[in-house]
Amino acid sequence: MSTPPLPVSAPPLPVYSEARTLGAGQEWRFYPLVVDLDGDGRLDLVATARLVKPALHMWLGDGDGGFTAARPTWSDVGYAALATGDINGDGFPDIVAASHFGGVQTLLSDGRGGFTEKIMRRDDGYVAAQLLDVDEDGKLDLLLLGYRTAGIEIYLGDGTGNWKFHATLPETRPGPTMPGRALAVADRDHDGHLDAIAAFQRWGIYIYYGDGRGRFAGGPVDLYSASREFQSLAVSDVNHDGHLDIVLNGTLARGDGPNGPDVYLGNGRRTWNAASDGLKVLKFASAGLALGDLDGDGNLDIVAAGKISADVRDGHGLFWFRGDGKGGWRLVRESGLPTRGLPIVHGIALAPLERDGLLQIIALGGDRNGSITIWKPRR
């Protein structure tokens, strides 16, 4: 009589510990870039801070978790939303820094850590930027999200780092101001053309569908939420059905009930189903948000920032919500991530900073005692 095989136990979940702190004592803002600036095959870090000059900082990674600050050779335009892409087609990642004060700085890389700079001046400041080819001419274009009145601005690129204003969305404004909060791009409707998804304070989520010729059609999306104070968003297929879903965070203004990220599952018909069970465990949810497979099970997880206490002295924390690949979520309580004690987290990135390929968590803290903390997994 054969013995039935023993059940295979799942590998233990990784536990995170703080591996490194950068830029202590500064107010870091927006989301960082993780990109190979100098072509050595190791990921580097780009971030921006308030009340320091220059606001833009870069660190070169050594592939073993160490970072060396790069000497600034660029002008200071103030703290800025960041985007990266190969703007001039030379194979090197370039950077756009869209300042909160209206300057749009384009840094064309030489592939060795040096840059050629161009600056465009605009009236409004910005909170988010994306590089993509909206008219499908083979040259990257620029989408900017204004923090006060600009809405979404579209600029066509000429392939040399120059930008020509093309259009503003929405065409009909809901009010005198339209404070932007977050911007993402993806092919939402599977037509082969990139679409834009934006979060606005008070006005909620707007989705615009691109036609591949630089034109967009769309508008506000009716996603039910007790608060429209969304601070961040991410777009991906969290339930493996082939349709892109929306993940939101940042219900800062609502403190009388449970908070946490919001997930809306897309069905390919431009309608959405809420799938936020298991996420509402916070007192306040802040801007930090990222998606990635932290445990290697093939399902996307959520890393979100927020507070579990109403006491301001407790500070903020980082929270790992494990996804089941079907739209369900569970807080990993023994993740090793701090649940309190951090400054307010304005941005999160996930990236394999070391040669082991495991995702590390990069969190940008943004009050007067802010810092960039990097959290490394161990099994």
C-alpha positions in Angstrom: 0.0 0.0 0.0 1.5 3.3 -1.1 1.9 6.1 1.3 0.2 9.3 0.2 2.6 12.2 -0.4 2.9 14.7 2.4 1.4 18.1 1.7 3.9 20.6 0.5 4.0 23.5 2.9 4.2 27.0 1.6 7.5 28.8 2.0 7.6 31.3 4.9 6.7 34.8 4.1 9.6 37.2 4.0 10.1 39.5 7.0 11.4 43.0 6.3 14.0 44.9 8.3 15.4 48.4 7.8 18.5 48.2 5.6 19.4 51.8 5.0 18.4 55.4 5.6 19.2 58.2 3.1 18.6 61.9 3.3 17.7 62.2 7.0 16.3 65.4 8.2 14.7 66.4 4.9 11.1 66.6 3.6 10.9 64.1 0.8 8.0 64.4 -1.6 6.2 62.6 -4.4 7.5 59.3 -5.7 11.1 58.3 -6.3 12.6 56.8 -9.5 14.6 53.6 -9.5 16.6 53.5 -12.7 20.1 52.6 -13.9 21.6 56.1 -14.4 25.2 55.2 -15.3 24.7 52.0 -17.3 26.5 49.7 -14.9 23.6 47.3 -14.6 22.9 48.3 -11.0 19.8 50.3 -10.0 20.2 53.9 -8.8 17.8 56.1 -6.9 16.4 59.6 -7.8 14.2 61.6 -5.3 13.2 65.2 -4.5 12.8 67.1 -1.3 11.4 70.4 0.0 13.3 73.3 1.5 16.7 72.2 0.2 18.8 73.3 -2.8 19.1 71.5 -5.1 15.8 69.7 -4.4 16.7 66.9 -6.8 19.0 64.2 -5.4 20.5 61.1 -7.1 22.3 58.1 -5.6 24.3 55.5 -7.5 23.7 52.0 -6.3 26.4 49.3 -6.0 24.1 46.3 -6.4 24.8 45.2 -2.8 22.5 47.7 -1.1 25.0 50.6 -0.9 24.4 54.0 -2.4 26.7 56.9 -3.1 25.3 60.4 -3.6 25.9 61.9 -7.0 27.4 65.4 -7.3 24.7 67.8 -8.5 25.4 69.2 -12.0 21.8 70.3 -12.6 19.9 73.5 -11.8 17.4 73.7 -9.0 13.8 74.1 -9.9 12.3 73.1 -6.5 10.8 69.8 -5.5 9.2 68.1 -8.4 7.2 65.2 -9.7 9.6 62.8 -11.5 9.3 60.7 -14.7 11.9 58.7 -16.7 12.2 57.3 -20.2 14.5 57.4 -23.3 13.4 60.8 -24.6 16.0 61.2 -27.4 16.3 57.6 -28.5 20.0 57.1 -27.5 19.3 54.1 -25.3 19.9 55.9 -22.0 17.1 56.8 -19.4 16.4 60.5 -19.2 14.6 62.3 -16.5 11.8 64.9 -16.3 11.4 66.9 -13.1 8.1 68.8 -13.1 8.4 71.3 -10.3 5.7 72.2 -7.8 6.6 75.8 -8.7 6.1 75.5 -12.5 9.5 74.8 -13.9 9.7 71.6 -16.1 13.3 70.3 -16.1 14.4 67.8 -18.8 17.7 66.0 -18.1 19.1 64.1 -21.1 21.5 61.4 -19.9 24.9 60.7 -21.4 24.7 57.1 -20.1 27.5 57.7 -17.6 25.6 59.7 -15.0 25.9 63.1 -16.7 23.1 65.2 -18.1 22.3 67.9 -20.6 19.6 70.2 -19.2 16.6 72.0 -20.7 14.0 74.0 -18.6 10.4 75.0 -19.7 8.5 77.5 -17.5 4.7 77.1 -16.9 2.2 78.9 -14.8 1.0 76.1 -12.5 3.0 73.7 -10.5 2.8 69.9 -10.8 2.3 66.8 -8.7 2.8 64.0 -11.2 4.4 63.4 -14.6 4.4 60.5 -17.1 6.4 60.0 -20.3 4.6 58.1 -23.1 4.1 58.2 -26.8 0.5 59.5 -27.1 0.6 60.1 -30.9 2.6 57.0 -31.7 5.2 58.8 -33.8 8.1 57.0 -32.0 8.9 59.9 -29.8 8.0 60.2 -26.1 5.5 62.8 -25.1 4.8 64.3 -21.7 1.7 64.2 -19.5 1.7 66.5 -16.4 -0.8 66.8 -13.6 -1.2 70.2 -12.1 -1.6 70.8 -8.4 -4.0 73.7 -8.6 -5.5 74.8 -11.9 -3.7 73.0 -14.8 -5.6 69.7 -14.8 -3.9 67.2 -17.1 -1.5 68.9 -19.6 -0.3 67.1 -22.7 2.9 68.1 -24.4 4.2 66.5 -27.7 7.9 65.7 -27.8 10.3 66.3 -30.7 12.8 63.6 -29.7 15.4 66.1 -28.5 13.9 67.1 -25.1 11.7 70.0 -26.4 8.0 70.0 -25.5 5.1 71.6 -27.5 1.8 72.2 -25.7 -1.0 70.0 -27.2 -4.1 69.9 -25.0 -5.6 70.2 -21.5 -8.0 67.8 -19.8 -10.7 68.0 -18.7 -12.0 70.4 -21.3 -14.9 71.4 -19.0 -13.8 72.0 -15.5 -16.0 71.1 -12.5 -14.7 74.1 -10.5 -12.3 77.1 -10.5 -9.5 74.8 -9.2 -8.7 71.2 -10.0 -6.1 70.1 -7.5 -4.3 67.0 -8.9 -3.0 64.2 -6.7 -1.9 61.2 -8.9 -1.5 60.2 -12.5 -1.0 56.8 -14.2 -0.9 55.6 -17.8 -2.0 52.2 -19.2 -3.9 50.6 -22.1 -7.1 50.4 -20.1 -9.5 49.3 -22.9 -7.1 46.9 -24.8 -7.2 48.9 -28.0 -3.4 49.2 -28.3 -3.4 52.9 -27.3 -2.3 54.3 -23.9 -4.9 55.9 -21.6 -4.6 58.3 -18.7 -6.0 57.8 -15.2 -5.9 60.8 -12.8 -6.9 61.4 -9.2 -8.1 64.9 -8.2 -8.9 66.2 -4.7 -12.6 66.6 -4.3 -13.4 65.6 -7.9 -12.3 62.0 -7.7 -11.0 59.8 -10.5 -11.0 60.8 -14.2 -10.1 58.3 -17.0 -9.2 59.4 -20.6 -8.9 56.9 -23.4 -6.3 57.7 -26.0 -6.8 57.1 -29.8 -3.1 56.9 -30.7 -3.2 60.2 -32.5 -2.8 62.4 -29.4 -6.5 62.8 -28.7 -8.3 61.6 -25.6 -12.0 61.1 -24.7 -13.4 60.4 -21.2 -14.1 62.1 -17.9 -15.0 61.4 -14.3 -15.6 57.8 -13.2 -18.2 57.0 -10.6 -16.3 55.0 -8.1 -18.1 54.8 -4.8 -16.1 55.9 -1.8 -16.8 57.6 1.5 -14.0 60.1 0.6 -12.7 61.6 -2.6 -9.4 62.6 -0.9 -7.4 60.1 -2.9 -3.7 60.9 -2.7 -2.2 58.1 -4.9 -3.1 55.5 -7.4 -1.7 52.4 -9.2 -3.0 50.4 -12.1 -2.5 46.7 -12.8 -4.3 43.4 -13.2 -4.6 42.2 -9.6 -7.0 39.3 -10.2 -5.5 37.8 -13.4 -8.6 38.3 -15.5 -6.8 40.2 -18.3 -8.4 43.6 -17.3 -6.6 46.4 -15.5 -7.8 47.3 -12.0 -7.3 50.5 -10.0 -5.8 50.7 -6.5 -6.2 54.0 -4.5 -4.8 55.3 -1.2 -5.0 58.4 0.8 -8.3 59.0 2.7 -6.6 61.6 4.8 -9.7 63.7 5.5 -11.8 60.9 7.0 -11.0 59.9 10.6 -14.3 58.7 12.0 -14.1 55.2 10.6 -11.8 52.5 9.2 -9.6 53.5 6.3 -7.1 51.9 4.0 -6.5 51.4 0.3 -9.4 51.0 -2.2 -9.4 48.5 -5.0 -11.7 48.6 -8.0 -11.7 45.6 -10.4 -12.2 46.4 -14.1 -14.2 44.1 -16.3 -13.3 45.4 -19.7 -16.6 47.3 -20.1 -15.5 50.5 -18.4 -17.3 49.6 -15.2 -15.8 48.7 -11.9 -16.5 46.4 -8.9 -15.1 47.3 -5.4 -12.8 44.7 -3.9 -11.5 46.3 -0.7 -12.3 43.6 1.8 -9.4 43.2 4.2 -7.9 46.6 3.5 -9.8 48.8 5.9 -7.6 48.4 8.9 -6.1 51.9 9.3 -7.2 55.1 11.1 -5.8 57.2 8.3 -4.4 56.3 4.9 -1.7 58.5 3.4 -0.2 58.9 0.0 2.3 56.0 -0.1 1.2 53.2 -2.3 2.9 50.5 -4.4 2.0 47.2 -6.1 4.3 44.2 -6.4 4.7 40.4 -5.7 6.5 40.5 -2.3 6.2 36.8 -1.5 6.8 35.3 -5.0 3.4 33.6 -5.2 2.6 35.1 -8.5 -0.1 37.5 -7.1 0.3 41.2 -6.7 0.4 42.6 -3.2 -0.2 46.1 -1.9 2.2 48.1 0.2 0.4 51.2 1.7 1.3 53.9 4.1 -0.9 55.2 6.9 -1.7 55.4 10.6 -3.2 52.9 13.0 -3.6 55.5 15.7 -5.2 59.0 15.9 -2.4 60.1 18.2 -0.1 62.4 16.1 2.8 61.3 18.3 2.6 57.7 17.0 3.6 58.7 13.5 3.0 56.6 10.4 3.7 53.1 9.3 4.0 50.7 6.3 1.5 47.9 5.8 1.7 44.9 3.5 -1.6 43.6 2.2 -1.1 40.2 0.6 -3.2 39.6 -2.5 -4.8 36.2 -3.3 -4.9 36.8 -7.0 -8.8 37.0 -7.0 -9.3 40.4 -5.5 -9.0 39.4 -1.9 -6.5 40.9 0.6 -5.1 40.1 4.0 -2.9 42.3 6.2 0.5 40.6 6.9 0.8 41.4 10.6 4.3 39.9 11.1 5.9 41.6 8.1 8.6 43.3 10.1 7.5 46.7 8.7 6.9 49.5 11.2 3.3 50.2 12.0 4.2 53.5 13.6 7.1 55.9 14.2 7.7 57.0 10.6 7.1 60.5 9.3 4.2 60.8 6.9 5.0 58.7 3.9 4.5 60.5 0.6 5.8 57.9 -1.8 6.7 54.2 -2.1 8.7 52.2 -4.7 9.4 48.5 -4.9 12.6 47.4 -6.7 15.3 44.7 -6.6 18.1 46.8 -5.4 20.5 43.9 -4.8 21.7 40.9 -6.8 19.4 38.5 -5.1 16.5 40.0 -7.1 14.2 40.3 -4.1 11.9 43.4 -4.0 13.0 46.0 -1.5 10.6 48.7 -0.2 11.7 52.4 -0.6 9.6 54.8 1.5 9.9 58.6 1.3 9.1 60.4 4.5 8.1 64.0 4.3 7.9 66.0 7.5 10.7 68.1 9.0 12.3 64.9 10.3 11.8 63.0 7.1 14.1 60.5 5.4 14.2 57.8 2.8 14.1 54.4 4.4 14.9 51.2 2.5 13.5 47.9 3.8 15.0 44.5 2.9 13.3 41.1 3.0 14.7 38.1 4.7 13.1 34.6 4.9 
